[in-house]
Amino acid sequence: MPAITSIEDLRRIYQRRVPRMFYDYAESGSWTEQTFRANTTDFADILLRQRIAVDMSNRSTASQMIGQDVAMPVALAPVGLTGMQNADGEIKAARAAEKFGVPFTLSTMSICSIEDVAENTTKPFWMQVYTLKDDDFMQRLFDRAKAAKCSAAVITVDLQVLGQRHKDIKNGLSAPPKLTPRSVANMMTKVHWGLGMLGTKRRFFGNIVGHAQGVSDPSSLSSWTAEAFDEALDWDRIRQFRKMWDGPLIIKGIIDPRDAREALNVGADAIIVSNHGGRQLDGALSAIRALPAIMDAVGDRIEVHLDSGIRSGQDVLKALALGAKGTYVGRAFVYGLGAMGETGVTKALEIIHKELDVSMAFCGHRDIREVDHDILMVPKHFTGDWA
């Protein structure tokens, strides 16, 4: 196999090894996928300033996210169905993150349960929670996270309804996959993936099956969303969730500065600037374009993180230079997981770390915590509040 030197290398291997249904689930957005594409292409509009004759020795990417020491300010984002990308995928990704020294965030829509991940790791991970109508399920989900010693809760607030993702509908996305002539024919070409799935019993939504009541089809993300998610969600409801969880709380899915201010008012410890990877409102701002206005609104009063579109260490560097204190990679680690399991997740983190470290040095810095806007050339349309 040729040397793997980029996240794109991992994506190509991932595409060959994982069934189309699950590849398309990760590598797609809603509607026309305009925002999905903009999340990555808008990073390219920001240029870096190279400095010379600067001491580059003794560099450090070590930092903190919500008070937790991290090897670099990057966390693994919550990604649903990760255990369908590679058998026991959440466990493998969590182990890789733990060994590397970055946070792992488990999705409510995971295949491996909270308890599965806790039993197979030695350090606390973060738990992502969707806003559901069932108070009893929500409280028990928070209680299970506490019992597993999760060190933070991440409440996703941008998925009251599911954005239309054409590929998922056409592929009949489900976990486990429904057996149709088309899906079977495709899965038969993914031998390594299939052998892994035959070797595990974890093929359902582990945090839902056996825990949620009254959901007719827990194998289907769209059915579960339609039946269980709270379309009436408002900030008072989020305050109720704040009372259910007394640990560090992160609110994910902020794009508008007004919502960033509201998140501050409900007592969140951090917010994640994110448009759900371009999978909800198509035509929305990319996350990186939304970041400057949000930093202007709340950046000195709450910890701001960024998710959506990061594919490289340079993307991480640009987000940090614009004021973010942490970043998240979702698709990038999924590419590694689908390509090579735990080893692939580690490889993805290594690639991002090296790009971050070397790019920081070229920009004249030795400590990631000292990087600021001075290293960037930013287009005018990135700055200021919305018109």
Backbone hydrogen bonds in HBPLUS format (Angstrom, degrees):
<---DONOR---> <-ACCEPTOR-->    atom                        ^
c    i                          cat <-CA-CA->   ^        H-A-AA   ^      H-
h    n   atom  resd res      DA  || num        DHA   H-A  angle D-A-AA Bond
n    s   type  num  typ     dist DA aas  dist angle  dist       angle   num
A0009-ASP N   A0006-SER O   3.16 MM   3  5.26 126.4  2.46  96.3 109.0     1
A0011-ARG N   A0007-ILE O   2.95 MM   4  6.31 150.1  2.05 146.5 155.6     2
A0012-ARG N   A0008-GLU O   3.08 MM   4  6.36 157.4  2.13 151.9 155.6     3
A0013-ILE N   A0009-ASP O   3.28 MM   4  6.60 160.0  2.32 148.1 152.8     4
A0014-TYR N   A0010-LEU O   2.85 MM   4  6.00 164.4  1.88 154.0 159.1     5
A0015-GLN N   A0011-ARG O   2.88 MM   4  6.11 155.9  1.94 150.8 156.4     6
A0016-ARG N   A0012-ARG O   3.32 MM   4  6.58 147.0  2.43 138.9 146.4     7
A0016-ARG N   A0013-ILE O   3.08 MM   3  5.24 123.3  2.42  99.2 113.4     8
A0017-ARG N   A0013-ILE O   3.14 MM   4  6.35 141.8  2.29 148.1 158.8     9
A0017-ARG N   A0014-TYR O   3.16 MM   3  5.24 127.3  2.45  97.7 111.1    10
A0018-VAL N   A0014-TYR O   3.13 MM   4  6.01 144.1  2.27 160.2 162.9    11
A0022-PHE N   A0019-PRO O   3.04 MM   3  5.73 127.4  2.33 116.0 127.0    12
A0023-TYR N   A0019-PRO O   3.01 MM   4  6.27 158.2  2.06 155.2 161.8    13
A0024-ASP N   A0020-ARG O   2.79 MM   4  5.80 174.1  1.79 158.5 160.3    14
A0025-TYR N   A0021-MET O   3.18 MM   4  6.25 141.2  2.34 126.5 136.8    15
A0026-ALA N   A0022-PHE O   3.30 MM   4  6.49 154.5  2.37 139.7 143.6    16
A0027-GLU N   A0023-TYR O   2.86 MM   4  5.98 169.2  1.87 159.0 162.7    17
A0030-SER N   A0278-GLY O   3.02 MM 248  6.50 156.8  2.07 147.6 145.4    18
A0033-GLU N   A0030-SER O   2.83 MM   3  5.32 150.0  1.92 149.4 147.0    19
A0031-TRP N   A0164-GLN O   2.94 MM 133  6.00 154.6  2.00 167.7 175.0    20
A0037-ARG N   A0033-GLU O   3.08 MM   4  6.25 156.9  2.14 143.9 148.5    21
A0038-ALA N   A0034-GLN O   2.95 MM   4  6.18 160.0  1.99 146.7 153.1    22
A0039-ASN N   A0035-THR O   2.95 MM   4  6.03 147.5  2.06 149.9 155.7    23
A0040-THR N   A0037-ARG O   3.13 MM   3  5.77 140.6  2.29 113.8 122.2    24
A0041-THR N   A0037-ARG O   3.03 MM   4  6.23 178.1  2.03 159.2 159.7    25
A0042-ASP N   A0038-ALA O   2.96 MM   4  5.46 161.1  2.00 139.7 143.2    26
A0043-PHE N   A0040-THR O   3.23 MM   3  5.65 139.8  2.40 106.6 116.6    27
A0044-ALA N   A0041-THR O   3.04 MM   3  5.35 129.4  2.30 103.0 115.5    28
A0045-ASP N   A0042-ASP O   3.17 MM   3  5.31 146.4  2.29 100.8 110.1    29
A0046-ILE N   A0043-PHE O   3.10 MM   3  5.64 156.9  2.16 113.5 120.4    30
A0047-LEU N   A0377-MET O   3.03 MM 330  4.99 165.2  2.05 150.4 148.0    31
A0377-MET N   A0047-LEU O   2.79 MM 330  4.99 145.3  1.91 145.0 146.0    32
A0049-ARG N   A0375-ILE O   2.72 MM 326  5.04 152.8  1.79 146.5 146.7    33
A0051-ARG N   A0362-PHE O   2.85 MM 311  6.03 167.1  1.87 161.0 163.7    34
A0060-SER N   A0366-ARG O   2.70 MM 306  6.12 149.4  1.79 159.2 169.9    35
A0368-ILE N   A0060-SER O   3.02 MM 308  6.39 157.9  2.07 161.5 168.5    36
A0063-SER N   A0070-VAL O   3.03 MM   7  5.42 162.4  2.07 149.3 154.0    37
A0070-VAL N   A0063-SER O   2.93 MM   7  5.42 161.2  1.96 142.3 140.6    38
A0065-MET N   A0068-GLN O   2.92 MM   3  5.20 150.6  2.01 140.9 147.2    39
A0068-GLN N   A0065-MET O   2.91 MM   3  5.20 163.7  1.93 115.8 120.8    40
A0071-ALA N   A0101-GLY O   2.80 MM  30  5.09 162.4  1.83 140.9 145.8    41
A0074-VAL N   A0072-MET O   2.63 MM   2  5.52 139.9  1.79 111.4  97.9    42
A0327-THR N   A0073-PRO O   2.99 MM 254  6.10 134.0  2.20 123.3 136.7    43
A0075-ALA N   A0327-THR O   2.82 MM 252  6.25 148.0  1.92 144.0 153.6    44
A0329-VAL N   A0075-ALA O   2.97 MM 254  6.44 154.4  2.04 163.2 171.6    45
A0076-LEU N   A0103-PRO O   2.85 MM  27  6.20 169.5  1.86 157.3 158.3    46
A0105-THR N   A0076-LEU O   3.13 MM  29  5.87 132.9  2.36 136.3 149.0    47
A0077-ALA N   A0329-VAL O   2.95 MM 252  5.46 170.2  1.96 128.1 131.3    48
A0081-LEU N   A0109-MET O   2.93 MM  28  6.22 167.5  1.95 149.5 148.1    49
A0084-MET N   A0081-LEU O   2.83 MM   3  5.32 163.1  1.86 118.4 123.3    50
A0085-GLN N   A0082-THR O   3.02 MM   3  5.30 150.9  2.11 107.2 116.1    51
A0089-GLY N   A0086-ASN O   2.87 MM   3  4.93 117.4  2.27 156.1 145.4    52
A0092-LYS N   A0088-ASP O   3.17 MM   4  6.49 161.3  2.21 153.6 159.3    53
A0093-ALA N   A0089-GLY O   2.88 MM   4  6.07 163.5  1.91 155.1 159.5    54
A0094-ALA N   A0090-GLU O   2.90 MM   4  5.99 160.0  1.94 145.8 151.8    55
A0095-ARG N   A0091-ILE O   2.97 MM   4  6.15 156.6  2.03 148.2 154.3    56
A0096-ALA N   A0092-LYS O   3.07 MM   4  6.29 160.5  2.10 146.8 151.8    57
A0097-ALA N   A0093-ALA O   2.95 MM   4  6.18 162.6  1.98 152.5 157.0    58
A0098-GLU N   A0094-ALA O   2.92 MM   4  6.07 161.4  1.96 148.1 153.5    59
A0099-LYS N   A0095-ARG O   3.01 MM   4  6.22 166.5  2.03 153.2 156.0    60
A0100-PHE N   A0096-ALA O   3.01 MM   4  6.15 148.5  2.12 144.3 153.3    61
A0101-GLY N   A0097-ALA O   2.86 MM   4  5.98 139.4  2.03 147.2 157.9    62
A0102-VAL N   A0097-ALA O   3.06 MM   5  5.21 168.8  2.07 143.1 145.3    63
A0126-TRP N   A0104-PHE O   2.86 MM  22  6.04 170.4  1.87 166.5 166.5    64
A0106-LEU N   A0126-TRP O   2.87 MM  20  6.23 164.4  1.89 156.0 152.5    65
A0128-GLN N   A0106-LEU O   2.79 MM  22  5.73 169.1  1.80 162.0 161.8    66
A0110-SER N   A0107-SER O   3.13 MM   3  5.14 129.1  2.40 117.6 113.0    67
A0206-GLY N   A0110-SER O   3.10 MM  96  6.28 121.3  2.46 125.8 141.0    68
A0206-GLY N   A0111-ILE O   3.08 MM  95  4.88 131.6  2.32 102.9 116.5    69
A0117-VAL N   A0113-SER O   3.11 MM   4  6.44 164.0  2.14 156.2 158.0    70
A0118-ALA N   A0114-ILE O   2.97 MM   4  6.20 163.3  2.00 152.1 157.4    71
A0119-GLU N   A0115-GLU O   2.95 MM   4  6.04 155.9  2.01 147.7 153.4    72
A0120-ASN N   A0117-VAL O   3.12 MM   3  5.22 141.3  2.28 100.0 111.2    73
A0151-SER N   A0125-PHE O   3.02 MM  26  6.00 140.3  2.19 137.8 148.6    74
A0127-MET N   A0152-ALA O   2.96 MM  25  6.36 165.7  1.98 156.9 158.8    75
A0154-VAL N   A0127-MET O   2.75 MM  27  5.97 159.8  1.79 144.5 147.7    76
A0129-VAL N   A0154-VAL O   2.68 MM  25  5.94 157.8  1.72 152.2 155.7    77
A0156-THR N   A0129-VAL O   2.97 MM  27  6.18 159.8  2.01 153.7 160.0    78
A0230-ASP N   A0131-THR O   3.02 MM  99  5.96 168.4  2.04 153.9 150.2    79
A0133-LYS N   A0228-ALA O   2.98 MM  95  5.98 164.7  2.00 171.2 172.8    80
A0138-MET N   A0134-ASP O   2.96 MM   4  6.24 163.2  1.99 153.7 159.0    81
A0139-GLN N   A0135-ASP O   2.85 MM   4  6.04 167.7  1.87 154.4 157.1    82
A0140-ARG N   A0136-ASP O   2.97 MM   4  6.13 162.3  2.00 147.4 152.8    83
A0141-LEU N   A0137-PHE O   2.81 MM   4  5.98 145.9  1.93 146.4 156.5    84
A0142-PHE N   A0138-MET O   2.98 MM   4  6.29 161.9  2.01 154.5 158.1    85
A0143-ASP N   A0139-GLN O   2.84 MM   4  6.07 157.0  1.89 147.3 154.8    86
A0144-ARG N   A0140-ARG O   2.80 MM   4  5.96 153.1  1.87 143.6 150.6    87
A0145-ALA N   A0141-LEU O   2.99 MM   4  6.24 152.1  2.07 143.3 151.1    88
A0146-LYS N   A0142-PHE O   2.90 MM   4  6.24 152.5  1.98 148.3 156.0    89
A0147-ALA N   A0143-ASP O   2.88 MM   4  6.14 160.1  1.92 149.4 154.8    90
A0148-ALA N   A0144-ARG O   2.96 MM   4  6.17 140.8  2.12 140.8 151.0    91
A0150-CYS N   A0145-ALA O   2.93 MM   5  5.36 168.9  1.94 161.3 157.6    92
A0149-LYS N   A0146-LYS O   2.86 MM   3  4.90 155.1  1.92 105.5 112.7    93
A0153-ALA N   A0248-PRO O   3.03 MM  95  6.45 161.9  2.07 160.9 164.9    94
A0250-ILE N   A0153-ALA O   2.85 MM  97  6.16 162.3  1.88 162.6 167.0    95
A0155-ILE N   A0250-ILE O   2.79 MM  95  6.23 151.6  1.87 169.1 172.0    96
A0252-LYS N   A0155-ILE O   2.83 MM  97  5.89 169.5  1.84 146.4 150.0    97
A0157-VAL N   A0252-LYS O   2.94 MM  95  6.15 168.1  1.95 177.1 174.0    98
A0168-ASP N   A0165-ARG O   3.07 MM   3  5.61 120.6  2.43 112.4 125.9    99
A0169-ILE N   A0165-ARG O   3.26 MM   4  6.60 159.7  2.30 156.9 162.9   100
A0170-LYS N   A0166-HIS O   3.01 MM   4  6.26 168.1  2.02 156.7 159.7   101
A0171-ASN N   A0167-LYS O   2.85 MM   4  5.96 149.3  1.95 147.1 155.8   102
A0172-GLY N   A0168-ASP O   3.01 MM   4  5.96 117.8  2.41 135.3 148.8   103
A0173-LEU N   A0168-ASP O   3.12 MM   5  5.22 169.9  2.13 148.6 151.8   104
A0172-GLY N   A0169-ILE O   3.21 MM   3  5.21 147.8  2.32  97.9 107.4   105
A0175-ALA N   A0219-SER O   2.86 MM  44  4.90 155.8  1.91 135.6 143.8   106
A0184-VAL N   A0180-THR O   2.86 MM   4  5.89 170.7  1.87 165.3 167.9   107
A0185-ALA N   A0181-PRO O   3.06 MM   4  6.03 158.8  2.11 138.8 145.0   108
A0186-ASN N   A0182-ARG O   3.12 MM   4  6.35 154.5  2.18 145.4 151.9   109
A0187-MET N   A0183-SER O   2.87 MM   4  6.06 164.3  1.90 151.7 156.4   110
A0188-MET N   A0184-VAL O   2.96 MM   4  6.07 146.1  2.07 149.6 157.5   111
A0189-THR N   A0186-ASN O   3.09 MM   3  5.58 154.8  2.16 111.0 118.5   112
A0190-LYS N   A0187-MET O   2.99 MM   3  5.18 162.7  2.02 110.4 115.9   113
A0194-GLY N   A0190-LYS O   2.94 MM   4  6.16 164.2  1.96 156.8 161.9   114
A0195-LEU N   A0191-VAL O   2.92 MM   4  6.17 160.8  1.96 159.4 163.5   115
A0196-GLY N   A0192-HIS O   3.16 MM   4  6.35 155.4  2.22 144.4 150.8   116
A0197-MET N   A0193-TRP O   3.03 MM   4  6.36 156.7  2.08 152.5 158.8   117
A0198-LEU N   A0194-GLY O   2.95 MM   4  6.20 150.2  2.04 148.4 156.6   118
A0199-GLY N   A0195-LEU O   3.22 MM   4  6.38 130.3  2.48 135.0 146.9   119
A0199-GLY N   A0196-GLY O   3.06 MM   3  5.15 135.7  2.26  97.1 109.8   120
A0200-THR N   A0197-MET O   3.34 MM   3  5.47 171.2  2.35 107.6 109.3   121
A0208-ILE N   A0205-PHE O   3.05 MM   3  5.51 158.6  2.10 115.2 122.0   122
A0209-VAL N   A0205-PHE O   2.95 MM   4  5.95 166.0  1.97 172.2 176.3   123
A0211-HIS N   A0208-ILE O   2.84 MM   3  5.11 162.2  1.87 131.6 133.4   124
A0212-ALA N   A0208-ILE O   2.91 MM   4  5.29 160.3  1.95 156.6 152.3   125
A0220-SER N   A0217-ASP O   3.18 MM   3  5.87 166.6  2.20 121.8 125.3   126
A0224-TRP N   A0220-SER O   3.02 MM   4  6.11 165.7  2.04 149.8 154.1   127
A0225-THR N   A0221-LEU O   2.95 MM   4  6.08 158.1  2.00 147.5 153.5   128
A0226-ALA N   A0222-SER O   3.02 MM   4  6.18 163.6  2.04 146.3 150.5   129
A0227-GLU N   A0223-SER O   3.03 MM   4  6.18 153.2  2.11 149.8 156.4   130
A0228-ALA N   A0224-TRP O   2.87 MM   4  5.70 160.4  1.91 151.4 156.8   131
A0229-PHE N   A0225-THR O   3.16 MM   4  5.11 154.4  2.23 126.7 133.8   132
A0233-LEU N   A0230-ASP O   3.30 MM   3  5.52 158.1  2.35 111.9 112.2   133
A0237-ARG N   A0234-ASP O   3.08 MM   3  5.33 120.8  2.45 101.1 115.2   134
A0238-ILE N   A0234-ASP O   3.13 MM   4  6.55 150.5  2.22 146.3 155.1   135
A0239-ARG N   A0235-TRP O   2.98 MM   4  6.26 143.0  2.12 139.3 149.1   136
A0240-GLN N   A0236-ASP O   3.13 MM   4  6.54 140.9  2.29 139.7 149.8   137
A0240-GLN N   A0237-ARG O   3.04 MM   3  5.08 123.1  2.38  94.0 108.6   138
A0241-PHE N   A0237-ARG O   3.17 MM   4  6.64 150.1  2.27 145.2 152.7   139
A0242-ARG N   A0238-ILE O   2.99 MM   4  6.32 147.2  2.10 143.6 153.0   140
A0243-LYS N   A0239-ARG O   3.18 MM   4  6.53 141.4  2.34 140.1 148.9   141
A0243-LYS N   A0240-GLN O   3.09 MM   3  5.18 125.6  2.40  95.7 109.3   142
A0244-MET N   A0240-GLN O   3.13 MM   4  6.52 136.3  2.33 138.9 151.2   143
A0244-MET N   A0241-PHE O   3.00 MM   3  4.92 125.0  2.32  93.0 108.1   144
A0245-TRP N   A0241-PHE O   3.19 MM   4  6.46 133.0  2.42 145.8 156.8   145
A0269-ASP N   A0249-LEU O   2.76 MM  20  5.33 153.7  1.83 148.4 157.6   146
A0270-ALA N   A0249-LEU O   3.31 MM  21  6.72 139.3  2.49 149.1 150.3   147
A0251-ILE N   A0270-ALA O   3.00 MM  19  6.48 156.9  2.06 145.6 148.2   148
A0272-ILE N   A0251-ILE O   2.77 MM  21  6.11 150.9  1.86 153.1 152.0   149
A0253-GLY N   A0272-ILE O   3.14 MM  19  6.09 157.5  2.19 150.6 154.9   150
A0254-ILE N   A0272-ILE O   3.17 MM  18  6.16 167.1  2.19 153.5 152.7   151
A0274-SER N   A0254-ILE O   3.08 MM  20  5.65 139.1  2.25 125.1 137.4   152
A0259-ASP N   A0256-ASP O   3.03 MM   3  5.44 126.8  2.32 109.5 122.1   153
A0260-ALA N   A0256-ASP O   3.16 MM   4  6.55 146.8  2.28 146.5 156.5   154
A0261-ARG N   A0257-PRO O   3.05 MM   4  6.38 152.7  2.13 149.2 154.8   155
A0262-GLU N   A0258-ARG O   3.17 MM   4  6.48 151.8  2.26 139.4 146.9   156
A0263-ALA N   A0259-ASP O   2.93 MM   4  6.18 155.3  1.99 147.6 153.7   157
A0264-LEU N   A0260-ALA O   3.13 MM   4  6.41 150.4  2.22 143.8 151.3   158
A0265-ASN N   A0261-ARG O   3.07 MM   4  6.39 149.0  2.17 142.9 151.3   159
A0265-ASN N   A0262-GLU O   3.02 MM   3  4.96 114.2  2.47  92.0 108.1   160
A0266-VAL N   A0262-GLU O   3.10 MM   4  6.46 137.0  2.29 148.1 158.7   161
A0268-ALA N   A0263-ALA O   3.34 MM   5  5.89 163.8  2.37 163.3 160.6   162
A0267-GLY N   A0264-LEU O   3.26 MM   3  5.55 161.7  2.30 108.1 113.0   163
A0271-ILE N   A0303-GLU O   2.97 MM  32  6.50 150.1  2.06 161.6 171.3   164
A0305-HIS N   A0271-ILE O   2.81 MM  34  6.05 159.0  1.85 161.6 168.2   165
A0273-VAL N   A0305-HIS O   2.86 MM  32  6.08 172.9  1.86 144.5 142.1   166
A0307-ASP N   A0273-VAL O   2.91 MM  34  6.04 168.0  1.93 164.0 160.3   167
A0278-GLY N   A0275-ASN O   3.18 MM   3  5.57 144.1  2.32 104.9 114.2   168
A0279-ARG N   A0276-HIS O   3.12 MM   3  5.49 144.0  2.25 106.9 116.6   169
A0290-ALA N   A0286-SER O   3.10 MM   4  6.34 142.0  2.25 143.6 154.2   170
A0290-ALA N   A0287-ALA O   3.12 MM   3  5.10 124.2  2.44  93.7 108.3   171
A0291-LEU N   A0287-ALA O   3.10 MM   4  6.26 131.1  2.35 144.1 156.5   172
A0294-ILE N   A0290-ALA O   3.40 MM   4  6.59 157.2  2.45 151.9 158.5   173
A0294-ILE N   A0291-LEU O   3.08 MM   3  5.19 117.2  2.49 102.3 118.1   174
A0295-MET N   A0291-LEU O   2.88 MM   4  6.11 157.8  1.93 162.8 169.9   175
A0296-ASP N   A0292-PRO O   2.98 MM   4  6.26 153.7  2.05 147.1 154.4   176
A0297-ALA N   A0293-ALA O   3.05 MM   4  6.27 141.2  2.21 136.8 147.1   177
A0297-ALA N   A0294-ILE O   3.09 MM   3  4.96 120.4  2.46  90.7 105.8   178
A0298-VAL N   A0294-ILE O   2.94 MM   4  6.16 163.7  1.97 160.2 162.0   179
A0299-GLY N   A0295-MET O   2.86 MM   4  4.09 143.1  2.00 118.1 125.4   180
A0301-ARG N   A0298-VAL O   2.83 MM   3  5.45 166.6  1.85 131.0 135.5   181
A0325-LYS N   A0304-VAL O   2.75 MM  21  5.83 165.3  1.77 171.4 176.4   182
A0306-LEU N   A0326-GLY O   2.96 MM  20  6.46 142.8  2.10 135.9 146.3   183
A0328-TYR N   A0306-LEU O   3.00 MM  22  6.37 130.3  2.25 157.0 158.5   184
A0316-VAL N   A0312-SER O   3.27 MM   4  6.64 154.9  2.33 140.8 146.9   185
A0317-LEU N   A0313-GLY O   2.94 MM   4  6.22 160.1  1.98 147.1 152.2   186
A0318-LYS N   A0314-GLN O   2.95 MM   4  6.19 159.0  1.99 150.9 155.5   187
A0319-ALA N   A0315-ASP O   3.05 MM   4  6.31 160.0  2.09 150.9 155.9   188
A0320-LEU N   A0316-VAL O   2.98 MM   4  6.25 160.3  2.02 155.3 160.8   189
A0321-ALA N   A0317-LEU O   2.90 MM   4  6.08 156.4  1.95 148.9 155.8   190
A0322-LEU N   A0318-LYS O   3.06 MM   4  6.28 134.9  2.27 139.9 150.9   191
A0322-LEU N   A0319-ALA O   3.24 MM   3  5.17 131.5  2.49  92.2 104.9   192
A0324-ALA N   A0319-ALA O   3.11 MM   5  5.69 152.0  2.19 151.9 143.4   193
A0323-GLY N   A0320-LEU O   2.94 MM   3  5.14 157.9  1.99 106.7 113.1   194
A0334-VAL N   A0330-GLY O   3.07 MM   4  6.31 155.0  2.13 151.7 159.6   195
A0335-TYR N   A0331-ARG O   2.84 MM   4  6.09 154.4  1.90 159.7 164.8   196
A0336-GLY N   A0332-ALA O   3.45 MM   4  6.73 160.9  2.49 138.1 141.9   197
A0337-LEU N   A0333-PHE O   2.86 MM   4  6.12 157.7  1.91 149.1 155.8   198
A0338-GLY N   A0334-VAL O   2.85 MM   4  5.98 174.8  1.85 157.4 158.4   199
A0339-ALA N   A0335-TYR O   2.95 MM   4  6.02 146.4  2.07 143.8 153.7   200
A0340-MET N   A0336-GLY O   2.86 MM   4  5.87 167.8  1.87 154.6 157.1   201
A0341-GLY N   A0337-LEU O   2.78 MM   4  4.22 144.8  1.90 131.3 129.2   202
A0344-GLY N   A0341-GLY O   2.97 MM   3  5.23 123.9  2.30 102.9 117.1   203
A0345-VAL N   A0341-GLY O   3.15 MM   4  6.61 148.8  2.25 151.2 160.2   204
A0346-THR N   A0342-GLU O   3.04 MM   4  6.35 163.9  2.07 154.3 158.4   205
A0347-LYS N   A0343-THR O   2.92 MM   4  6.16 150.1  2.01 140.1 149.1   206
A0348-ALA N   A0344-GLY O   2.92 MM   4  6.17 154.7  1.98 146.0 152.0   207
A0349-LEU N   A0345-VAL O   3.04 MM   4  6.36 160.2  2.08 151.7 156.3   208
A0350-GLU N   A0346-THR O   2.88 MM   4  6.13 154.5  1.94 149.8 157.5   209
A0351-ILE N   A0347-LYS O   2.93 MM   4  6.15 159.4  1.97 153.0 157.7   210
A0352-ILE N   A0348-ALA O   3.06 MM   4  6.29 167.9  2.08 151.6 154.4   211
A0353-HIS N   A0349-LEU O   2.86 MM   4  5.97 160.7  1.90 147.8 153.9   212
A0354-LYS N   A0350-GLU O   2.93 MM   4  6.08 163.6  1.96 149.9 154.1   213
A0355-GLU N   A0351-ILE O   3.06 MM   4  6.25 167.7  2.08 152.4 155.7   214
A0356-LEU N   A0352-ILE O   2.91 MM   4  6.06 157.3  1.96 148.6 155.4   215
A0357-ASP N   A0353-HIS O   2.86 MM   4  6.01 169.0  1.87 155.8 158.5   216
A0358-VAL N   A0354-LYS O   2.96 MM   4  6.05 176.8  1.96 157.3 158.3   217
A0359-SER N   A0355-GLU O   2.99 MM   4  5.84 158.5  2.04 140.6 147.6   218
A0360-MET N   A0356-LEU O   2.97 MM   4  5.98 157.0  2.02 145.2 151.9   219
A0361-ALA N   A0357-ASP O   3.14 MM   4  6.40 153.9  2.21 142.6 149.3   220
A0362-PHE N   A0358-VAL O   2.99 MM   4  6.33 161.7  2.02 153.7 157.9   221
A0363-CYS N   A0359-SER O   3.05 MM   4  6.28 138.0  2.24 142.3 153.5   222
A0363-CYS N   A0360-MET O   3.16 MM   3  5.14 128.3  2.44  93.2 107.0   223
A0365-HIS N   A0360-MET O   3.09 MM   5  5.54 163.4  2.12 145.4 145.1   224
A0364-GLY N   A0361-ALA O   2.89 MM   3  5.16 160.8  1.92 112.5 117.0   225
A0370-GLU N   A0367-ASP O   2.93 MM   3  5.59 164.8  1.95 122.0 127.1   226
A0371-VAL N   A0368-ILE O   3.39 MM   3  5.50 165.0  2.42 104.2 108.6   227
A0375-ILE N   A0372-ASP O   3.24 MM   3  6.38 176.0  2.24 133.3 133.1   228
A0376-LEU N   A0373-HIS O   3.03 MM   3  5.58 167.2  2.04 123.5 126.5   229
A0382-PHE N   A0379-PRO O   3.04 MM   3  5.68 165.5  2.06 119.8 124.1   230
A0383-THR N   A0380-LYS O   3.13 MM   3  5.67 158.3  2.18 116.6 122.4   231
